[in-house]
Amino acid sequence: MAATDDRRPKYQRIADSLREAIQSGEYGPGDRLPGENDLMAAHGVARMTARQALGVLRDEGIAEARKGAGVFVRTFRPLRRRGIQRLARDQWGNGRSIWSADIESRALEVDQVSVSEETAPARIRTVLDLAAEDVTCVRRRRFVLDNKPVLLATSYLPLDLVAGSAITQEDTGPGGTYARLAELGYEPVHFREEIRSRMPSSDEVTLLSLASGTPIILICRTAFTDQGRPIEVNEMTLDAASYVLEYDFDATPMPFSPNADATTPTDPA
């Protein structure tokens, strides 16, 4: 095993030792890591090797560079996304944001919101069972936690369901979109989420302020009424370094079974 480790590139071995030091608590959140000169002296390597080692930790989201100050252990605490609890009716049905199941006492802000009427892409029309000429209400948001962008979300809802309601406004009110859908007679009772991952586009890197090499998580959620009608498709783009996805559920059969054809692949583009 040791021989195998010795064959790894030097920068990788240095990165591993720094990672272990962080995990053991030798370096805590916000602490400055050894700089390139320190690593060159300690390990007898060239500057490029030291730079690559620090780059590995930055790409993994463990460390962040601060211009003119060095490389520091990242202080951002990952958000634990509780996939089951956050969608319970006890959340939005009582006027709480579904985010309250995730963020505890941390500061969440929606710093970008837009609402428009658009013809949805074909993949969305298929799920919502819309004709090519049907129009959807499209809600786009960017969510910022502890001053860091963590999520982009785009929701599509049939316009004939939500026209004239608060869903077509930037502020949907207590309980959000799902509470308003319930008031309109289209209460969501079942959700399906599909999860994928890929590397981000240049626009996504900018909007989420992603470190180089950070992947994104794609979650496509469809909401259904008790009659099995799909009423919303929400495509979410998450900073993978900012999230832990948690799913806590019982080993019991699901009585609700909407049409399997309603599954929507997330756009791979």
Disulfide bonds with the S-S distance in Angstrom:
none
